[in-house]
């Protein structure tokens, strides 16, 4: 049910977007503006919510530039169905559970950081036609179910633009090799206990199976949090700007 609500939300965004793009709303007249009290007013105080019941973020309004839909920091090419998010290299060695996380995610074990709203990323991937499968029961328990999606990483080395598949950045210590070329799995995150879990945890693309992440690695090594490390042979230096491109199969 919760997954269906998120899909309907994304559908509503795309249906509403063309009208939004063609006819920008006129600014309100001064007669229609209603004064509001200052947040510093002595008779106003912030509302404190019990843990887990805080208001959840809304997806960004869709803005169009030609055939490209822009949701916050996420871009969707409506012709190729390619979703793009930019960020930087966060980790160049050591164990990982995450390929890409948000600013407040598991930065101690993530190859990349993408400063995006998780709702925007999931909405864009849904609009690109991806569908998640039955949610996994718990972390490390899979395999993940959902639509296959290829992920490519672009970065610059001097004046040269380089591209590699996302799995090339992940080394399997048991096999002593990088993960083989293969699509990842769009599982889609879920709403639980009043929270959109990918936003709460900021786990966007993971290498250790996680029912709350948006995209999971499809390889069986995703069941073991001790097998996967950064592939030091491929990863650029820390803080190198990158773009991750998600391409549905």
Secondary structure as GFF3:
##gff-version 3
##sequence-region A 1 249
A	DSSP	alpha_helix	2	22	.	.	.	ID=ss1
A	DSSP	three_ten_helix	30	32	.	.	.	ID=ss2
A	DSSP	beta_strand	62	65	.	.	.	ID=ss3
A	DSSP	beta_strand	68	71	.	.	.	ID=ss4
A	DSSP	beta_strand	74	77	.	.	.	ID=ss5
A	DSSP	beta_strand	82	89	.	.	.	ID=ss6
A	DSSP	beta_strand	98	101	.	.	.	ID=ss7
A	DSSP	three_ten_helix	107	109	.	.	.	ID=ss8
A	DSSP	beta_strand	110	113	.	.	.	ID=ss9
A	DSSP	alpha_helix	118	127	.	.	.	ID=ss10
A	DSSP	beta_strand	147	157	.	.	.	ID=ss11
A	DSSP	beta_strand	160	165	.	.	.	ID=ss12
A	DSSP	three_ten_helix	166	169	.	.	.	ID=ss13
A	DSSP	beta_strand	170	172	.	.	.	ID=ss14
A	DSSP	beta_strand	177	178	.	.	.	ID=ss15
A	DSSP	beta_strand	184	186	.	.	.	ID=ss16
A	DSSP	beta_strand	191	192	.	.	.	ID=ss17
A	DSSP	beta_strand	195	196	.	.	.	ID=ss18
A	DSSP	alpha_helix	197	201	.	.	.	ID=ss19
A	DSSP	beta_strand	203	206	.	.	.	ID=ss20
A	DSSP	beta_strand	215	216	.	.	.	ID=ss21
A	DSSP	three_ten_helix	220	223	.	.	.	ID=ss22
A	DSSP	beta_strand	228	230	.	.	.	ID=ss23
A	DSSP	beta_strand	241	248	.	.	.	ID=ss24
###
